[in-house]
């Protein structure tokens, strides 16, 4: 769902990660729904 929204807005994964101040692997975990990622980071990515 997060990945689909990012792709609809045509934002590259590296750009999204930079804007959220996270690494690209962390963004991948978020897009897969990994529960080990903090809720605050999810909120930041959703805001962007």
mmCIF entry with sequence, helices, sheets and N, C-alpha, C, O atoms, coordinates in Angstrom:
data_MODEL
# 
_entry.id   MODEL 
# 
_entity.id                         1 
_entity.type                       polymer 
_entity.pdbx_number_of_molecules   1 
# 
_entity_poly.entity_id                      1 
_entity_poly.type                           'polypeptide(L)' 
_entity_poly.nstd_linkage                   no 
_entity_poly.nstd_monomer                   no 
_entity_poly.pdbx_seq_one_letter_code       
;(UNK)(UNK)(UNK)(UNK)(UNK)(UNK)(UNK)(UNK)(UNK)(UNK)(UNK)(UNK)(UNK)(UNK)(UNK)(UNK)
(UNK)(UNK)(UNK)(UNK)(UNK)(UNK)(UNK)(UNK)(UNK)(UNK)(UNK)(UNK)(UNK)(UNK)(UNK)(UNK)
(UNK)(UNK)(UNK)(UNK)(UNK)(UNK)(UNK)(UNK)(UNK)(UNK)(UNK)(UNK)(UNK)(UNK)(UNK)(UNK)
;
_entity_poly.pdbx_seq_one_letter_code_can   XXXXXXXXXXXXXXXXXXXXXXXXXXXXXXXXXXXXXXXXXXXXXXXX 
_entity_poly.pdbx_strand_id                 A 
# 
loop_
_entity_poly_seq.entity_id 
_entity_poly_seq.num 
_entity_poly_seq.mon_id 
_entity_poly_seq.hetero 
1 1  UNK n 
1 2  UNK n 
1 3  UNK n 
1 4  UNK n 
1 5  UNK n 
1 6  UNK n 
1 7  UNK n 
1 8  UNK n 
1 9  UNK n 
1 10 UNK n 
1 11 UNK n 
1 12 UNK n 
1 13 UNK n 
1 14 UNK n 
1 15 UNK n 
1 16 UNK n 
1 17 UNK n 
1 18 UNK n 
1 19 UNK n 
1 20 UNK n 
1 21 UNK n 
1 22 UNK n 
1 23 UNK n 
1 24 UNK n 
1 25 UNK n 
1 26 UNK n 
1 27 UNK n 
1 28 UNK n 
1 29 UNK n 
1 30 UNK n 
1 31 UNK n 
1 32 UNK n 
1 33 UNK n 
1 34 UNK n 
1 35 UNK n 
1 36 UNK n 
1 37 UNK n 
1 38 UNK n 
1 39 UNK n 
1 40 UNK n 
1 41 UNK n 
1 42 UNK n 
1 43 UNK n 
1 44 UNK n 
1 45 UNK n 
1 46 UNK n 
1 47 UNK n 
1 48 UNK n 
# 
_struct_asym.id          A 
_struct_asym.entity_id   1 
# 
loop_
_struct_conf.conf_type_id 
_struct_conf.id 
_struct_conf.pdbx_PDB_helix_id 
_struct_conf.beg_label_comp_id 
_struct_conf.beg_label_asym_id 
_struct_conf.beg_label_seq_id 
_struct_conf.pdbx_beg_PDB_ins_code 
_struct_conf.end_label_comp_id 
_struct_conf.end_label_asym_id 
_struct_conf.end_label_seq_id 
_struct_conf.pdbx_end_PDB_ins_code 
_struct_conf.beg_auth_comp_id 
_struct_conf.beg_auth_asym_id 
_struct_conf.beg_auth_seq_id 
_struct_conf.end_auth_comp_id 
_struct_conf.end_auth_asym_id 
_struct_conf.end_auth_seq_id 
_struct_conf.pdbx_PDB_helix_class 
_struct_conf.details 
_struct_conf.pdbx_PDB_helix_length 
HELX_P HELX_P1 AA1 UNK A 2  ? UNK A 8  ? UNK A 2  UNK A 8  1 ? 7 
HELX_P HELX_P2 AA2 UNK A 13 ? UNK A 20 ? UNK A 13 UNK A 20 1 ? 8 
HELX_P HELX_P3 AA3 UNK A 24 ? UNK A 32 ? UNK A 24 UNK A 32 1 ? 9 
HELX_P HELX_P4 AA4 UNK A 39 ? UNK A 47 ? UNK A 39 UNK A 47 1 ? 9 
# 
_struct_conf_type.id          HELX_P 
_struct_conf_type.criteria    ? 
_struct_conf_type.reference   ? 
# 
loop_
_atom_site.group_PDB 
_atom_site.id 
_atom_site.type_symbol 
_atom_site.label_atom_id 
_atom_site.label_alt_id 
_atom_site.label_comp_id 
_atom_site.label_asym_id 
_atom_site.label_entity_id 
_atom_site.label_seq_id 
_atom_site.pdbx_PDB_ins_code 
_atom_site.Cartn_x 
_atom_site.Cartn_y 
_atom_site.Cartn_z 
_atom_site.occupancy 
_atom_site.B_iso_or_equiv 
_atom_site.pdbx_formal_charge 
_atom_site.auth_seq_id 
_atom_site.auth_comp_id 
_atom_site.auth_asym_id 
_atom_site.auth_atom_id 
_atom_site.pdbx_PDB_model_num 
ATOM 1   N N  . UNK A 1 1  ? 0.818  -1.180 0.000  1.00 0.00 ? 1  UNK A N  1 
ATOM 2   C CA . UNK A 1 1  ? 0.000  0.000  0.000  1.00 0.00 ? 1  UNK A CA 1 
ATOM 3   C C  . UNK A 1 1  ? 0.873  1.260  0.000  1.00 0.00 ? 1  UNK A C  1 
ATOM 4   O O  . UNK A 1 1  ? 0.616  2.186  -0.769 1.00 0.00 ? 1  UNK A O  1 
ATOM 5   N N  . UNK A 1 2  ? 1.880  1.302  0.836  1.00 0.00 ? 2  UNK A N  1 
ATOM 6   C CA . UNK A 1 2  ? 2.775  2.455  0.872  1.00 0.00 ? 2  UNK A CA 1 
ATOM 7   C C  . UNK A 1 2  ? 3.581  2.512  -0.422 1.00 0.00 ? 2  UNK A C  1 
ATOM 8   O O  . UNK A 1 2  ? 3.793  3.588  -0.981 1.00 0.00 ? 2  UNK A O  1 
ATOM 9   N N  . UNK A 1 3  ? 4.022  1.368  -0.886 1.00 0.00 ? 3  UNK A N  1 
ATOM 10  C CA . UNK A 1 3  ? 4.790  1.333  -2.133 1.00 0.00 ? 3  UNK A CA 1 
ATOM 11  C C  . UNK A 1 3  ? 3.925  1.782  -3.307 1.00 0.00 ? 3  UNK A C  1 
ATOM 12  O O  . UNK A 1 3  ? 4.388  2.527  -4.171 1.00 0.00 ? 3  UNK A O  1 
ATOM 13  N N  . UNK A 1 4  ? 2.677  1.335  -3.341 1.00 0.00 ? 4  UNK A N  1 
ATOM 14  C CA . UNK A 1 4  ? 1.770  1.724  -4.424 1.00 0.00 ? 4  UNK A CA 1 
ATOM 15  C C  . UNK A 1 4  ? 1.559  3.235  -4.430 1.00 0.00 ? 4  UNK A C  1 
ATOM 16  O O  . UNK A 1 4  ? 1.536  3.855  -5.493 1.00 0.00 ? 4  UNK A O  1 
ATOM 17  N N  . UNK A 1 5  ? 1.404  3.825  -3.255 1.00 0.00 ? 5  UNK A N  1 
ATOM 18  C CA . UNK A 1 5  ? 1.217  5.277  -3.165 1.00 0.00 ? 5  UNK A CA 1 
ATOM 19  C C  . UNK A 1 5  ? 2.471  6.003  -3.649 1.00 0.00 ? 5  UNK A C  1 
ATOM 20  O O  . UNK A 1 5  ? 2.380  7.010  -4.352 1.00 0.00 ? 5  UNK A O  1 
ATOM 21  N N  . UNK A 1 6  ? 3.630  5.493  -3.275 1.00 0.00 ? 6  UNK A N  1 
ATOM 22  C CA . UNK A 1 6  ? 4.896  6.107  -3.711 1.00 0.00 ? 6  UNK A CA 1 
ATOM 23  C C  . UNK A 1 6  ? 5.029  6.042  -5.225 1.00 0.00 ? 6  UNK A C  1 
ATOM 24  O O  . UNK A 1 6  ? 5.449  7.009  -5.861 1.00 0.00 ? 6  UNK A O  1 
ATOM 25  N N  . UNK A 1 7  ? 4.670  4.903  -5.798 1.00 0.00 ? 7  UNK A N  1 
ATOM 26  C CA . UNK A 1 7  ? 4.768  4.746  -7.243 1.00 0.00 ? 7  UNK A CA 1 
ATOM 27  C C  . UNK A 1 7  ? 3.748  5.617  -7.977 1.00 0.00 ? 7  UNK A C  1 
ATOM 28  O O  . UNK A 1 7  ? 4.051  6.160  -9.039 1.00 0.00 ? 7  UNK A O  1 
ATOM 29  N N  . UNK A 1 8  ? 2.548  5.754  -7.422 1.00 0.00 ? 8  UNK A N  1 
ATOM 30  C CA . UNK A 1 8  ? 1.535  6.622  -8.034 1.00 0.00 ? 8  UNK A CA 1 
ATOM 31  C C  . UNK A 1 8  ? 2.009  8.065  -8.100 1.00 0.00 ? 8  UNK A C  1 
ATOM 32  O O  . UNK A 1 8  ? 1.721  8.780  -9.060 1.00 0.00 ? 8  UNK A O  1 
ATOM 33  N N  . UNK A 1 9  ? 2.740  8.491  -7.070 1.00 0.00 ? 9  UNK A N  1 
ATOM 34  C CA . UNK A 1 9  ? 3.236  9.858  -7.022 1.00 0.00 ? 9  UNK A CA 1 
ATOM 35  C C  . UNK A 1 9  ? 4.559  10.010 -7.761 1.00 0.00 ? 9  UNK A C  1 
ATOM 36  O O  . UNK A 1 9  ? 5.116  11.105 -7.839 1.00 0.00 ? 9  UNK A O  1 
ATOM 37  N N  . UNK A 1 10 ? 5.054  8.903  -8.300 1.00 0.00 ? 10 UNK A N  1 
ATOM 38  C CA . UNK A 1 10 ? 6.300  8.867  -9.065 1.00 0.00 ? 10 UNK A CA 1 
ATOM 39  C C  . UNK A 1 10 ? 7.492  9.400  -8.272 1.00 0.00 ? 10 UNK A C  1 
ATOM 40  O O  . UNK A 1 10 ? 8.286  10.204 -8.761 1.00 0.00 ? 10 UNK A O  1 
ATOM 41  N N  . UNK A 1 11 ? 7.587  8.924  -7.037 1.00 0.00 ? 11 UNK A N  1 
ATOM 42  C CA . UNK A 1 11 ? 8.714  9.273  -6.183 1.00 0.00 ? 11 UNK A CA 1 
ATOM 43  C C  . UNK A 1 11 ? 9.644  8.067  -6.131 1.00 0.00 ? 11 UNK A C  1 
ATOM 44  O O  . UNK A 1 11 ? 9.215  6.966  -5.785 1.00 0.00 ? 11 UNK A O  1 
ATOM 45  N N  . UNK A 1 12 ? 10.887 8.264  -6.464 1.00 0.00 ? 12 UNK A N  1 
ATOM 46  C CA . UNK A 1 12 ? 11.871 7.178  -6.420 1.00 0.00 ? 12 UNK A CA 1 
ATOM 47  C C  . UNK A 1 12 ? 12.109 6.770  -4.961 1.00 0.00 ? 12 UNK A C  1 
ATOM 48  O O  . UNK A 1 12 ? 11.989 7.587  -4.048 1.00 0.00 ? 12 UNK A O  1 
ATOM 49  N N  . UNK A 1 13 ? 12.440 5.517  -4.766 1.00 0.00 ? 13 UNK A N  1 
ATOM 50  C CA . UNK A 1 13 ? 12.661 5.002  -3.416 1.00 0.00 ? 13 UNK A CA 1 
ATOM 51  C C  . UNK A 1 13 ? 13.804 5.726  -2.722 1.00 0.00 ? 13 UNK A C  1 
ATOM 52  O O  . UNK A 1 13 ? 13.726 6.008  -1.526 1.00 0.00 ? 13 UNK A O  1 
ATOM 53  N N  . UNK A 1 14 ? 14.857 6.027  -3.459 1.00 0.00 ? 14 UNK A N  1 
ATOM 54  C CA . UNK A 1 14 ? 15.988 6.724  -2.833 1.00 0.00 ? 14 UNK A CA 1 
ATOM 55  C C  . UNK A 1 14 ? 15.599 8.135  -2.399 1.00 0.00 ? 14 UNK A C  1 
ATOM 56  O O  . UNK A 1 14 ? 16.031 8.601  -1.344 1.00 0.00 ? 14 UNK A O  1 
ATOM 57  N N  . UNK A 1 15 ? 14.790 8.812  -3.203 1.00 0.00 ? 15 UNK A N  1 
ATOM 58  C CA . UNK A 1 15 ? 14.332 10.157 -2.851 1.00 0.00 ? 15 UNK A CA 1 
ATOM 59  C C  . UNK A 1 15 ? 13.432 10.098 -1.620 1.00 0.00 ? 15 UNK A C  1 
ATOM 60  O O  . UNK A 1 15 ? 13.554 10.925 -0.717 1.00 0.00 ? 15 UNK A O  1 
ATOM 61  N N  . UNK A 1 16 ? 12.528 9.119  -1.586 1.00 0.00 ? 16 UNK A N  1 
ATOM 62  C CA . UNK A 1 16 ? 11.625 8.971  -0.438 1.00 0.00 ? 16 UNK A CA 1 
ATOM 63  C C  . UNK A 1 16 ? 12.425 8.714  0.829  1.00 0.00 ? 16 UNK A C  1 
ATOM 64  O O  . UNK A 1 16 ? 12.139 9.293  1.876  1.00 0.00 ? 16 UNK A O  1 
ATOM 65  N N  . UNK A 1 17 ? 13.422 7.852  0.738  1.00 0.00 ? 17 UNK A N  1 
ATOM 66  C CA . UNK A 1 17 ? 14.258 7.548  1.902  1.00 0.00 ? 17 UNK A CA 1 
ATOM 67  C C  . UNK A 1 17 ? 15.006 8.791  2.376  1.00 0.00 ? 17 UNK A C  1 
ATOM 68  O O  . UNK A 1 17 ? 15.103 9.037  3.578  1.00 0.00 ? 17 UNK A O  1 
ATOM 69  N N  . UNK A 1 18 ? 15.531 9.570  1.442  1.00 0.00 ? 18 UNK A N  1 
ATOM 70  C CA . UNK A 1 18 ? 16.239 10.797 1.816  1.00 0.00 ? 18 UNK A CA 1 
ATOM 71  C C  . UNK A 1 18 ? 15.304 11.782 2.502  1.00 0.00 ? 18 UNK A C  1 
ATOM 72  O O  . UNK A 1 18 ? 15.675 12.391 3.505  1.00 0.00 ? 18 UNK A O  1 
ATOM 73  N N  . UNK A 1 19 ? 14.112 11.942 1.980  1.00 0.00 ? 19 UNK A N  1 
ATOM 74  C CA . UNK A 1 19 ? 13.144 12.880 2.565  1.00 0.00 ? 19 UNK A CA 1 
ATOM 75  C C  . UNK A 1 19 ? 12.722 12.464 3.970  1.00 0.00 ? 19 UNK A C  1 
ATOM 76  O O  . UNK A 1 19 ? 12.450 13.314 4.817  1.00 0.00 ? 19 UNK A O  1 
ATOM 77  N N  . UNK A 1 20 ? 12.669 11.155 4.217  1.00 0.00 ? 20 UNK A N  1 
ATOM 78  C CA . UNK A 1 20 ? 12.261 10.648 5.527  1.00 0.00 ? 20 UNK A CA 1 
ATOM 79  C C  . UNK A 1 20 ? 13.453 10.479 6.475  1.00 0.00 ? 20 UNK A C  1 
ATOM 80  O O  . UNK A 1 20 ? 13.276 10.083 7.627  1.00 0.00 ? 20 UNK A O  1 
ATOM 81  N N  . UNK A 1 21 ? 14.663 10.779 5.995  1.00 0.00 ? 21 UNK A N  1 
ATOM 82  C CA . UNK A 1 21 ? 15.890 10.640 6.793  1.00 0.00 ? 21 UNK A CA 1 
ATOM 83  C C  . UNK A 1 21 ? 16.095 9.207  7.268  1.00 0.00 ? 21 UNK A C  1 
ATOM 84  O O  . UNK A 1 21 ? 16.480 8.966  8.412  1.00 0.00 ? 21 UNK A O  1 
ATOM 85  N N  . UNK A 1 22 ? 15.831 8.254  6.364  1.00 0.00 ? 22 UNK A N  1 
ATOM 86  C CA . UNK A 1 22 ? 16.045 6.836  6.650  1.00 0.00 ? 22 UNK A CA 1 
ATOM 87  C C  . UNK A 1 22 ? 16.869 6.239  5.515  1.00 0.00 ? 22 UNK A C  1 
ATOM 88  O O  . UNK A 1 22 ? 17.085 6.878  4.485  1.00 0.00 ? 22 UNK A O  1 
ATOM 89  N N  . UNK A 1 23 ? 17.323 5.011  5.717  1.00 0.00 ? 23 UNK A N  1 
ATOM 90  C CA . UNK A 1 23 ? 18.087 4.332  4.671  1.00 0.00 ? 23 UNK A CA 1 
ATOM 91  C C  . UNK A 1 23 ? 17.135 3.637  3.704  1.00 0.00 ? 23 UNK A C  1 
ATOM 92  O O  . UNK A 1 23 ? 15.962 3.421  4.011  1.00 0.00 ? 23 UNK A O  1 
ATOM 93  N N  . UNK A 1 24 ? 17.653 3.296  2.550  1.00 0.00 ? 24 UNK A N  1 
ATOM 94  C CA . UNK A 1 24 ? 16.853 2.605  1.539  1.00 0.00 ? 24 UNK A CA 1 
ATOM 95  C C  . UNK A 1 24 ? 16.386 1.230  2.036  1.00 0.00 ? 24 UNK A C  1 
ATOM 96  O O  . UNK A 1 24 ? 15.238 0.860  1.792  1.00 0.00 ? 24 UNK A O  1 
ATOM 97  N N  . UNK A 1 25 ? 17.244 0.459  2.728  1.00 0.00 ? 25 UNK A N  1 
ATOM 98  C CA . UNK A 1 25 ? 16.764 -0.824 3.263  1.00 0.00 ? 25 UNK A CA 1 
ATOM 99  C C  . UNK A 1 25 ? 15.622 -0.666 4.278  1.00 0.00 ? 25 UNK A C  1 
ATOM 100 O O  . UNK A 1 25 ? 14.723 -1.505 4.339  1.00 0.00 ? 25 UNK A O  1 
ATOM 101 N N  . UNK A 1 26 ? 15.660 0.404  5.067  1.00 0.00 ? 26 UNK A N  1 
ATOM 102 C CA . UNK A 1 26 ? 14.575 0.640  6.015  1.00 0.00 ? 26 UNK A CA 1 
ATOM 103 C C  . UNK A 1 26 ? 13.281 0.938  5.269  1.00 0.00 ? 26 UNK A C  1 
ATOM 104 O O  . UNK A 1 26 ? 12.217 0.468  5.673  1.00 0.00 ? 26 UNK A O  1 
ATOM 105 N N  . UNK A 1 27 ? 13.351 1.698  4.202  1.00 0.00 ? 27 UNK A N  1 
ATOM 106 C CA . UNK A 1 27 ? 12.164 1.974  3.398  1.00 0.00 ? 27 UNK A CA 1 
ATOM 107 C C  . UNK A 1 27 ? 11.602 0.682  2.819  1.00 0.00 ? 27 UNK A C  1 
ATOM 108 O O  . UNK A 1 27 ? 10.386 0.499  2.764  1.00 0.00 ? 27 UNK A O  1 
ATOM 109 N N  . UNK A 1 28 ? 12.480 -0.206 2.392  1.00 0.00 ? 28 UNK A N  1 
ATOM 110 C CA . UNK A 1 28 ? 12.025 -1.507 1.875  1.00 0.00 ? 28 UNK A CA 1 
ATOM 111 C C  . UNK A 1 28 ? 11.284 -2.286 2.949  1.00 0.00 ? 28 UNK A C  1 
ATOM 112 O O  . UNK A 1 28 ? 10.262 -2.914 2.670  1.00 0.00 ? 28 UNK A O  1 
ATOM 113 N N  . UNK A 1 29 ? 11.793 -2.249 4.175  1.00 0.00 ? 29 UNK A N  1 
ATOM 114 C CA . UNK A 1 29 ? 11.117 -2.931 5.279  1.00 0.00 ? 29 UNK A CA 1 
ATOM 115 C C  . UNK A 1 29 ? 9.733  -2.335 5.523  1.00 0.00 ? 29 UNK A C  1 
ATOM 116 O O  . UNK A 1 29 ? 8.770  -3.060 5.771  1.00 0.00 ? 29 UNK A O  1 
ATOM 117 N N  . UNK A 1 30 ? 9.644  -1.019 5.451  1.00 0.00 ? 30 UNK A N  1 
ATOM 118 C CA . UNK A 1 30 ? 8.353  -0.353 5.653  1.00 0.00 ? 30 UNK A CA 1 
ATOM 119 C C  . UNK A 1 30 ? 7.371  -0.769 4.567  1.00 0.00 ? 30 UNK A C  1 
ATOM 120 O O  . UNK A 1 30 ? 6.209  -1.059 4.854  1.00 0.00 ? 30 UNK A O  1 
ATOM 121 N N  . UNK A 1 31 ? 7.831  -0.798 3.328  1.00 0.00 ? 31 UNK A N  1 
ATOM 122 C CA . UNK A 1 31 ? 6.956  -1.168 2.217  1.00 0.00 ? 31 UNK A CA 1 
ATOM 123 C C  . UNK A 1 31 ? 6.515  -2.624 2.294  1.00 0.00 ? 31 UNK A C  1 
ATOM 124 O O  . UNK A 1 31 ? 5.465  -2.980 1.760  1.00 0.00 ? 31 UNK A O  1 
ATOM 125 N N  . UNK A 1 32 ? 7.305  -3.469 2.953  1.00 0.00 ? 32 UNK A N  1 
ATOM 126 C CA . UNK A 1 32 ? 6.916  -4.861 3.147  1.00 0.00 ? 32 UNK A CA 1 
ATOM 127 C C  . UNK A 1 32 ? 6.054  -5.051 4.398  1.00 0.00 ? 32 UNK A C  1 
ATOM 128 O O  . UNK A 1 32 ? 5.472  -6.116 4.600  1.00 0.00 ? 32 UNK A O  1 
ATOM 129 N N  . UNK A 1 33 ? 5.975  -4.010 5.237  1.00 0.00 ? 33 UNK A N  1 
ATOM 130 C CA . UNK A 1 33 ? 5.160  -4.112 6.446  1.00 0.00 ? 33 UNK A CA 1 
ATOM 131 C C  . UNK A 1 33 ? 5.880  -4.730 7.625  1.00 0.00 ? 33 UNK A C  1 
ATOM 132 O O  . UNK A 1 33 ? 5.238  -5.307 8.503  1.00 0.00 ? 33 UNK A O  1 
ATOM 133 N N  . UNK A 1 34 ? 7.181  -4.627 7.665  1.00 0.00 ? 34 UNK A N  1 
ATOM 134 C CA . UNK A 1 34 ? 7.982  -5.210 8.738  1.00 0.00 ? 34 UNK A CA 1 
ATOM 135 C C  . UNK A 1 34 ? 7.620  -4.550 10.084 1.00 0.00 ? 34 UNK A C  1 
ATOM 136 O O  . UNK A 1 34 ? 7.726  -3.331 10.216 1.00 0.00 ? 34 UNK A O  1 
ATOM 137 N N  . UNK A 1 35 ? 7.198  -5.343 11.075 1.00 0.00 ? 35 UNK A N  1 
ATOM 138 C CA . UNK A 1 35 ? 6.810  -4.767 12.365 1.00 0.00 ? 35 UNK A CA 1 
ATOM 139 C C  . UNK A 1 35 ? 7.992  -4.301 13.214 1.00 0.00 ? 35 UNK A C  1 
ATOM 140 O O  . UNK A 1 35 ? 7.785  -3.669 14.250 1.00 0.00 ? 35 UNK A O  1 
ATOM 141 N N  . UNK A 1 36 ? 9.223  -4.599 12.801 1.00 0.00 ? 36 UNK A N  1 
ATOM 142 C CA . UNK A 1 36 ? 10.395 -4.191 13.579 1.00 0.00 ? 36 UNK A CA 1 
ATOM 143 C C  . UNK A 1 36 ? 10.711 -2.704 13.413 1.00 0.00 ? 36 UNK A C  1 
ATOM 144 O O  . UNK A 1 36 ? 11.496 -2.150 14.183 1.00 0.00 ? 36 UNK A O  1 
ATOM 145 N N  . UNK A 1 37 ? 10.106 -2.055 12.416 1.00 0.00 ? 37 UNK A N  1 
ATOM 146 C CA . UNK A 1 37 ? 10.348 -0.632 12.176 1.00 0.00 ? 37 UNK A CA 1 
ATOM 147 C C  . UNK A 1 37 ? 9.439  0.172  13.096 1.00 0.00 ? 37 UNK A C  1 
ATOM 148 O O  . UNK A 1 37 ? 8.272  -0.171 13.285 1.00 0.00 ? 37 UNK A O  1 
ATOM 149 N N  . UNK A 1 38 ? 9.986  1.251  13.669 1.00 0.00 ? 38 UNK A N  1 
ATOM 150 C CA . UNK A 1 38 ? 9.214  2.033  14.641 1.00 0.00 ? 38 UNK A CA 1 
ATOM 151 C C  . UNK A 1 38 ? 8.023  2.724  13.993 1.00 0.00 ? 38 UNK A C  1 
ATOM 152 O O  . UNK A 1 38 ? 8.050  3.062  12.810 1.00 0.00 ? 38 UNK A O  1 
ATOM 153 N N  . UNK A 1 39 ? 7.000  2.923  14.773 1.00 0.00 ? 39 UNK A N  1 
ATOM 154 C CA . UNK A 1 39 ? 5.769  3.548  14.313 1.00 0.00 ? 39 UNK A CA 1 
ATOM 155 C C  . UNK A 1 39 ? 6.015  4.991  13.875 1.00 0.00 ? 39 UNK A C  1 
ATOM 156 O O  . UNK A 1 39 ? 5.351  5.488  12.965 1.00 0.00 ? 39 UNK A O  1 
ATOM 157 N N  . UNK A 1 40 ? 6.954  5.653  14.514 1.00 0.00 ? 40 UNK A N  1 
ATOM 158 C CA . UNK A 1 40 ? 7.272  7.026  14.144 1.00 0.00 ? 40 UNK A CA 1 
ATOM 159 C C  . UNK A 1 40 ? 7.816  7.136  12.733 1.00 0.00 ? 40 UNK A C  1 
ATOM 160 O O  . UNK A 1 40 ? 7.519  8.094  12.020 1.00 0.00 ? 40 UNK A O  1 
ATOM 161 N N  . UNK A 1 41 ? 8.606  6.165  12.335 1.00 0.00 ? 41 UNK A N  1 
ATOM 162 C CA . UNK A 1 41 ? 9.155  6.168  10.975 1.00 0.00 ? 41 UNK A CA 1 
ATOM 163 C C  . UNK A 1 41 ? 8.040  5.903  9.963  1.00 0.00 ? 41 UNK A C  1 
ATOM 164 O O  . UNK A 1 41 ? 8.011  6.508  8.892  1.00 0.00 ? 41 UNK A O  1 
ATOM 165 N N  . UNK A 1 42 ? 7.128  4.999  10.307 1.00 0.00 ? 42 UNK A N  1 
ATOM 166 C CA . UNK A 1 42 ? 5.972  4.771  9.439  1.00 0.00 ? 42 UNK A CA 1 
ATOM 167 C C  . UNK A 1 42 ? 5.200  6.078  9.247  1.00 0.00 ? 42 UNK A C  1 
ATOM 168 O O  . UNK A 1 42 ? 4.820  6.419  8.127  1.00 0.00 ? 42 UNK A O  1 
ATOM 169 N N  . UNK A 1 43 ? 4.971  6.802  10.334 1.00 0.00 ? 43 UNK A N  1 
ATOM 170 C CA . UNK A 1 43 ? 4.228  8.058  10.264 1.00 0.00 ? 43 UNK A CA 1 
ATOM 171 C C  . UNK A 1 43 ? 4.940  9.079  9.386  1.00 0.00 ? 43 UNK A C  1 
ATOM 172 O O  . UNK A 1 43 ? 4.296  9.796  8.619  1.00 0.00 ? 43 UNK A O  1 
ATOM 173 N N  . UNK A 1 44 ? 6.257  9.148  9.493  1.00 0.00 ? 44 UNK A N  1 
ATOM 174 C CA . UNK A 1 44 ? 7.025  10.081 8.677  1.00 0.00 ? 44 UNK A CA 1 
ATOM 175 C C  . UNK A 1 44 ? 6.893  9.751  7.199  1.00 0.00 ? 44 UNK A C  1 
ATOM 176 O O  . UNK A 1 44 ? 6.695  10.642 6.374  1.00 0.00 ? 44 UNK A O  1 
ATOM 177 N N  . UNK A 1 45 ? 7.002  8.477  6.869  1.00 0.00 ? 45 UNK A N  1 
ATOM 178 C CA . UNK A 1 45 ? 6.894  8.052  5.469  1.00 0.00 ? 45 UNK A CA 1 
ATOM 179 C C  . UNK A 1 45 ? 5.489  8.321  4.944  1.00 0.00 ? 45 UNK A C  1 
ATOM 180 O O  . UNK A 1 45 ? 5.329  8.772  3.809  1.00 0.00 ? 45 UNK A O  1 
ATOM 181 N N  . UNK A 1 46 ? 4.487  8.053  5.742  1.00 0.00 ? 46 UNK A N  1 
ATOM 182 C CA . UNK A 1 46 ? 3.113  8.319  5.311  1.00 0.00 ? 46 UNK A CA 1 
ATOM 183 C C  . UNK A 1 46 ? 2.873  9.801  5.095  1.00 0.00 ? 46 UNK A C  1 
ATOM 184 O O  . UNK A 1 46 ? 2.121  10.179 4.197  1.00 0.00 ? 46 UNK A O  1 
ATOM 185 N N  . UNK A 1 47 ? 3.492  10.640 5.895  1.00 0.00 ? 47 UNK A N  1 
ATOM 186 C CA . UNK A 1 47 ? 3.347  12.080 5.755  1.00 0.00 ? 47 UNK A CA 1 
ATOM 187 C C  . UNK A 1 47 ? 3.955  12.561 4.432  1.00 0.00 ? 47 UNK A C  1 
ATOM 188 O O  . UNK A 1 47 ? 3.395  13.422 3.753  1.00 0.00 ? 47 UNK A O  1 
ATOM 189 N N  . UNK A 1 48 ? 5.094  11.997 4.086  1.00 0.00 ? 48 UNK A N  1 
ATOM 190 C CA . UNK A 1 48 ? 5.780  12.395 2.851  1.00 0.00 ? 48 UNK A CA 1 
ATOM 191 C C  . UNK A 1 48 ? 4.981  11.893 1.669  1.00 0.00 ? 48 UNK A C  1 
ATOM 192 O O  . UNK A 1 48 ? 5.371  12.113 0.523  1.00 0.00 ? 48 UNK A O  1 
# 
